[in-house]
Amino acid sequence: MVSLPVRFPQENPVSISYKDWGEVKLKQWEKKAQEVSGNVFHDSDSSLLIPIAHDLASQYLPEELRQQISQINLPDGLTHLHLKGLPQDPYLPASPVDGNRPIGKRTFVSELVLLGIISHALESEVFAYQEQKQGDLVQNVVPIQGLEKTQSNASVGNFGWHSDDASFKRPYRAEGIALFCLRNQSKTVTYFAEVDDIIKALHPIDLQVLREPRFRVRTPESFKLYGGKIVSSEPRAIITDGEAGAEIALATYNVVPVDDEDEEALDALYALKLALRTPVAKSFVLQQGEVLIISNVRGVHARGPIFGGDRWLQRCYFRKDLTELHKVTNSSHDCRVFGSEDLFLL
């Protein structure tokens, strides 16, 4: 079968500016976050920031805006939200080249804003996988030398349509992702497509096939599991039903039919890729001080190439609760970082 070229749209989604509630609150939140940063060490455990971030967000995030954010992943709620004009760090060093938080970033404003939005407005729990970015709760997303050509957050080329960590079963992967833009000189575009819009664009026959366990998802390149081996999931459907409606889990570059001669499954995958363009797909060119919140279960996302300048985002994964992860890993109730090799086998 001929592979389908990825065609990305140039549309703007609904956006909300924090500045609509006035510059005073913005400056107060920003100033307080800078002051708090003086009591935090560079290599401190990010989990120590969560109660501080929650307290700041509860003081400075307007209730109307909090209610808007809280609609993410609710029935008849939102699947994504673009927030502008949020507090920023007063100074940023050069973008990291290794994916680690640079020592020169002396304040924690971006981290406190991200963690505050998730813990207060979304009432959710931040978590990470040990095998991905050393288990950092607030991950620095930048191109990394040697990984430029991978299908991962460390690449510089087009990063195809995917759900993060789609190879894991639903209870063990992120329900949502929050991205804070520190720098986007390359004007790189982030894309999001909501599952309900994808379904409307599909032929009923293709949709039915995508709802059947006729596919496998391979482990992502951003993980180093089992000594770097590529492992495939059990047979599963790509589109399923959840509490808030239809859900989707795939990586277009890492999903294959269980039977490589299953023409219906191959055709359905082709149709799915064909659907991922305007008007189904939405585009975002994030600027410094902006946050993009996306559902990782009610949609898929992608990224354009990074050329002509730096791009530095920070990323957090979140779930409403971590109960299932605690159960299967036999970890304490306050654990937020989980080994993923055992999860993949469940």
C-alpha positions as CSV (number, residue, x, y, z in Angstrom):
1,M,0.0,0.0,0.0
2,V,1.3,3.5,-0.8
3,S,1.9,5.5,2.3
4,L,0.0,8.7,2.7
5,P,1.9,12.0,3.0
6,V,1.2,14.0,6.1
7,R,-0.6,17.2,5.4
8,F,-0.9,19.7,8.2
9,P,-3.5,22.5,8.6
10,Q,-3.0,26.1,9.5
11,E,-6.0,26.8,11.8
12,N,-6.3,28.5,15.2
13,P,-8.2,26.8,18.0
14,V,-10.1,28.5,20.8
15,S,-7.6,30.4,23.0
16,I,-7.9,32.1,26.3
17,S,-5.6,34.9,27.5
18,Y,-4.9,35.1,31.3
19,K,-4.3,38.8,30.7
20,D,-8.0,39.2,30.1
21,W,-8.3,39.1,33.9
22,G,-5.9,42.0,34.3
23,E,-2.1,42.6,34.5
24,V,-2.2,42.9,38.3
25,K,-3.0,39.2,39.0
26,L,-0.4,38.2,36.4
27,K,2.4,40.2,37.9
28,Q,1.4,39.0,41.4
29,W,1.5,35.4,40.4
30,E,4.8,35.9,38.5
31,K,6.4,37.8,41.4
32,K,5.4,35.2,44.0
33,A,6.6,32.3,41.9
34,Q,10.0,34.1,41.5
35,E,10.2,34.6,45.2
36,V,9.4,31.0,46.0
37,S,12.1,29.9,43.5
38,G,14.8,31.3,45.8
39,N,14.0,28.5,48.3
40,V,14.2,25.7,45.7
41,F,17.4,23.9,44.7
42,H,18.1,23.2,41.0
43,D,18.1,19.5,41.4
44,S,15.2,19.4,43.9
45,D,12.5,16.7,43.4
46,S,9.7,18.3,41.4
47,S,7.1,16.7,43.6
48,L,8.1,19.1,46.3
49,L,6.9,22.0,44.1
50,I,3.4,20.6,43.8
51,P,1.8,21.9,47.1
52,I,3.5,25.3,46.5
53,A,2.2,25.4,42.9
54,H,-1.3,24.4,44.0
55,D,-1.4,27.2,46.6
56,L,-0.2,29.8,44.1
57,A,-2.7,28.7,41.5
58,S,-5.6,28.8,44.0
59,Q,-4.7,32.4,44.8
60,Y,-4.1,33.8,41.4
61,L,-6.0,31.6,38.9
62,P,-9.4,33.3,38.4
63,E,-12.3,31.0,39.2
64,E,-13.9,31.4,35.7
65,L,-10.7,30.3,34.1
66,R,-10.2,27.4,36.5
67,Q,-13.7,26.2,35.6
68,Q,-12.9,26.4,31.9
69,I,-9.7,24.4,32.4
70,S,-11.5,21.8,34.6
71,Q,-13.6,20.8,31.6
72,I,-10.8,18.8,30.0
73,N,-11.7,15.2,29.5
74,L,-15.2,15.6,31.1
75,P,-18.3,14.3,29.3
76,D,-19.4,17.1,26.9
77,G,-16.3,18.9,28.0
78,L,-13.1,20.0,26.3
79,T,-10.4,18.0,24.6
80,H,-7.9,20.8,24.4
81,L,-7.3,24.4,25.6
82,H,-4.8,27.0,24.6
83,L,-3.8,29.5,27.4
84,K,-1.9,32.7,26.7
85,G,-0.2,35.4,28.7
86,L,0.8,33.2,31.7
87,P,3.6,34.1,34.2
88,Q,7.1,33.7,32.8
89,D,10.6,33.3,34.2
90,P,12.4,36.6,34.1
91,Y,15.5,35.1,32.5
92,L,16.1,31.9,30.4
93,P,19.4,30.4,29.7
94,A,20.3,28.7,26.4
95,S,17.9,25.9,25.5
96,P,19.2,22.5,26.9
97,V,20.7,20.2,24.4
98,D,20.5,17.0,26.4
99,G,16.8,17.1,27.5
100,N,17.8,17.9,31.1
101,R,16.8,21.1,33.1
102,P,19.7,23.5,32.6
103,I,21.5,24.8,35.7
104,G,21.2,28.3,34.3
105,K,17.4,28.2,34.7
106,R,17.5,29.7,38.2
107,T,13.7,30.3,38.7
108,F,10.8,27.8,38.6
109,V,8.0,30.0,37.3
110,S,7.1,27.8,34.4
111,E,7.2,24.6,36.5
112,L,5.1,26.2,39.2
113,V,2.5,27.4,36.6
114,L,2.3,23.9,35.0
115,L,2.0,22.1,38.3
116,G,-0.5,24.6,39.6
117,I,-2.8,24.3,36.6
118,I,-2.7,20.5,36.8
119,S,-3.1,20.1,40.6
120,H,-5.6,23.0,41.2
121,A,-7.6,23.6,38.0
122,L,-7.5,20.1,36.6
123,E,-7.5,18.4,40.1
124,S,-5.2,15.8,38.6
125,E,-2.0,14.0,39.5
126,V,1.3,14.6,37.8
127,F,3.3,11.4,37.1
128,A,6.2,10.1,34.9
129,Y,7.9,6.9,33.8
130,Q,11.3,6.1,35.1
131,E,12.6,5.1,31.6
132,Q,11.6,8.4,30.0
133,K,13.7,11.5,30.7
134,Q,14.9,10.0,34.0
135,G,11.5,10.1,35.5
136,D,11.3,13.9,35.6
137,L,7.8,15.1,36.5
138,V,8.4,18.3,34.5
139,Q,10.2,17.2,31.4
140,N,12.2,19.5,29.1
141,V,11.3,18.8,25.5
142,V,14.0,19.8,23.0
143,P,15.8,18.3,20.1
144,I,18.6,16.0,21.3
145,Q,21.8,15.3,19.3
146,G,21.8,11.8,17.9
147,L,17.9,11.5,18.1
148,E,17.1,14.1,15.4
149,K,15.7,11.5,13.0
150,T,13.7,9.5,15.5
151,Q,9.9,9.6,15.8
152,S,10.1,11.1,19.3
153,N,9.9,14.4,21.1
154,A,13.7,14.7,20.6
155,S,13.6,14.8,16.8
156,V,13.7,17.8,14.5
157,G,11.6,16.5,11.6
158,N,7.9,16.0,11.4
159,F,6.7,14.0,14.4
160,G,3.7,12.0,13.2
161,W,0.2,11.7,14.7
162,H,0.1,9.8,18.0
163,S,-1.1,9.4,21.5
164,D,1.7,9.5,24.0
165,D,2.7,6.0,25.3
166,A,-0.1,4.4,23.3
167,S,1.5,1.0,23.8
168,F,0.4,1.0,27.5
169,K,-3.1,0.0,28.5
170,R,-5.6,2.8,29.4
171,P,-5.1,2.7,33.2
172,Y,-1.4,3.2,33.0
173,R,-0.9,6.1,30.6
174,A,-1.5,9.8,30.7
175,E,-5.1,11.0,30.4
176,G,-3.7,14.5,29.5
177,I,-0.6,16.4,28.6
178,A,0.2,20.0,29.6
179,L,2.9,21.9,27.6
180,F,4.5,25.2,28.6
181,C,6.3,27.1,25.9
182,L,9.6,28.7,27.0
183,R,10.9,29.3,23.5
184,N,9.7,28.7,20.0
185,Q,12.0,30.7,17.7
186,S,11.4,28.2,15.0
187,K,7.7,28.8,15.0
188,T,7.1,25.1,15.1
189,V,3.5,24.0,14.9
190,T,1.8,21.6,17.3
191,Y,-1.3,19.8,16.0
192,F,-4.3,18.3,17.7
193,A,-7.2,16.2,16.4
194,E,-10.3,15.4,18.5
195,V,-11.5,11.8,18.3
196,D,-15.2,12.8,17.7
197,D,-14.1,14.8,14.7
198,I,-12.0,11.9,13.4
199,I,-15.0,9.6,13.7
200,K,-17.2,11.9,11.7
201,A,-14.6,11.9,8.9
202,L,-14.4,8.1,8.7
203,H,-16.5,5.8,6.6
204,P,-18.6,3.5,8.9
205,I,-16.8,0.4,7.7
206,D,-13.4,1.8,8.5
207,L,-14.7,3.0,11.9
208,Q,-16.0,-0.5,12.7
209,V,-12.6,-2.1,11.8
210,L,-10.8,0.5,14.0
211,R,-13.0,-0.5,16.9
212,E,-12.0,-4.2,16.7
213,P,-8.8,-5.7,18.2
214,R,-7.0,-6.1,14.9
215,F,-4.0,-3.9,15.7
216,R,-0.7,-3.9,17.7
217,V,1.2,-0.8,19.0
218,R,4.9,-1.0,19.2
219,T,6.9,0.5,22.1
220,P,8.0,4.1,21.5
221,E,11.5,5.2,20.6
222,S,11.6,7.6,23.6
223,F,11.7,4.6,25.9
224,K,14.6,2.2,26.4
225,L,12.8,-1.0,27.4
226,Y,14.3,-4.5,27.6
227,G,17.7,-3.3,26.5
228,G,16.3,-1.3,23.6
229,K,14.2,-4.0,22.0
230,I,11.1,-3.2,20.0
231,V,8.0,-4.9,21.6
232,S,4.4,-5.0,20.4
233,S,1.3,-4.8,22.4
234,E,-1.5,-7.4,22.6
235,P,-4.2,-7.2,19.8
236,R,-6.3,-4.1,20.5
237,A,-8.7,-1.7,19.0
238,I,-7.6,1.8,18.1
239,I,-11.0,3.5,18.9
240,T,-12.8,2.5,22.0
241,D,-15.5,4.0,24.4
242,G,-14.7,5.7,27.7
243,E,-16.6,7.5,30.4
244,A,-16.4,10.9,28.6
245,G,-17.1,9.4,25.1
246,A,-15.0,7.8,22.3
247,E,-11.3,7.4,23.0
248,I,-8.3,6.8,20.7
249,A,-4.9,5.3,21.3
250,L,-2.3,4.9,18.5
251,A,0.9,6.1,17.0
252,T,0.5,6.2,13.3
253,Y,4.2,5.3,12.8
254,N,4.1,2.5,15.4
255,V,0.8,0.7,14.8
256,V,0.4,-2.4,12.5
257,P,-2.4,-4.9,11.9
258,V,-2.2,-8.1,13.9
259,D,-2.3,-9.9,10.5
260,D,-0.1,-8.2,8.0
261,E,-2.4,-9.5,5.2
262,D,-5.5,-7.9,6.8
263,E,-6.5,-5.6,3.9
264,E,-9.5,-4.2,5.9
265,A,-7.2,-3.2,8.7
266,L,-4.6,-1.6,6.4
267,D,-7.4,0.3,4.6
268,A,-8.8,1.5,7.9
269,L,-5.4,2.8,9.0
270,Y,-5.0,4.6,5.7
271,A,-8.5,6.2,6.1
272,L,-7.6,7.3,9.6
273,K,-4.4,9.0,8.3
274,L,-6.4,10.6,5.5
275,A,-8.9,12.0,8.1
276,L,-6.1,13.8,10.0
277,R,-6.1,17.1,8.2
278,T,-8.2,20.2,8.0
279,P,-10.9,20.7,9.4
280,V,-10.3,17.7,11.8
281,A,-6.8,18.8,12.7
282,K,-6.2,22.1,14.6
283,S,-2.8,23.9,14.8
284,F,-1.0,25.9,17.4
285,V,2.1,28.0,17.1
286,L,3.0,28.3,20.8
287,Q,4.8,31.4,22.1
288,Q,6.7,32.1,25.3
289,G,4.4,32.0,28.3
290,E,1.7,29.9,26.7
291,V,0.3,26.6,27.8
292,L,-1.4,24.0,25.7
293,I,-3.5,21.3,27.5
294,I,-4.5,18.3,25.4
295,S,-6.4,15.1,26.1
296,N,-4.2,12.1,25.5
297,V,-7.3,9.8,25.4
298,R,-9.8,11.9,23.5
299,G,-7.5,13.0,20.7
300,V,-4.1,12.6,19.0
301,H,-1.4,15.1,18.4
302,A,1.6,15.8,16.1
303,R,4.4,18.3,15.6
304,G,5.9,20.0,12.6
305,P,9.6,20.3,11.9
306,I,12.0,22.4,14.1
307,F,14.1,24.5,11.8
308,G,15.4,28.1,11.9
309,G,15.6,28.5,15.7
310,D,15.3,27.0,19.1
311,R,12.3,25.3,20.5
312,W,12.0,24.5,24.2
313,L,8.9,23.3,25.9
314,Q,8.2,21.8,29.3
315,R,5.8,18.9,29.5
316,C,3.8,17.2,32.3
317,Y,1.7,14.0,32.1
318,F,-1.4,13.8,34.3
319,R,-4.2,11.5,35.4
320,K,-7.2,12.1,37.6
321,D,-5.7,9.5,40.0
322,L,-2.8,7.1,40.2
323,T,-4.6,4.3,42.0
324,E,-4.2,1.7,39.3
325,L,-0.5,2.5,38.8
326,H,0.1,2.2,42.6
327,K,-1.7,-1.1,42.6
328,V,0.1,-2.8,39.8
329,T,3.6,-1.5,40.8
330,N,3.0,-2.1,44.5
331,S,4.2,1.4,45.2
332,S,3.4,3.8,48.0
333,H,0.5,6.2,47.7
334,D,2.8,9.2,47.2
335,C,4.8,7.6,44.4
336,R,4.6,9.5,41.1
337,V,7.4,7.9,39.0
338,F,6.8,4.4,37.8
339,G,8.9,1.8,36.0
340,S,7.3,1.0,32.7
341,E,8.7,-2.4,31.7
342,D,6.3,-4.2,34.0
343,L,3.4,-2.0,32.9
344,F,3.9,-2.9,29.3
345,L,3.5,-6.6,30.1
346,L,0.1,-6.2,31.9
